[in-house]
């Protein structure tokens, strides 16, 4: 992997990591405000976190291989 591709992969990794943190904070706030442990909004946030987590794992693997 050349230098430019590595930098772009690191930036994408950071972006997805920040999105996960954002959704986690949003979920904690939602749970505190509503008092519910399960809701449609929390499930939607969980799916978003899973999506970004999968992308992060792929990027991490690409960076380890290179």
KATAJO-V851214 format. One line per field, one symbol per residue. phi: phi as a letter, one per 20 degrees, with the letter a starting at -180 (. if undefined). burial: + if it has 24 or more other C-alpha atoms within 12 Angstrom, else -. A space follows every 10 residues. Layout:
# KATAJO-V851214
phi=???
burial=???
This chain:
# KATAJO-V851214
phi=.fgfffffff ffgfgfffff ffffffffff fffemeecbf ffffffffff ffffffffff fgffff
burial=--------+- -++--++-++ --++--+--- ---------- -+--++-++- -++--+--+- ------
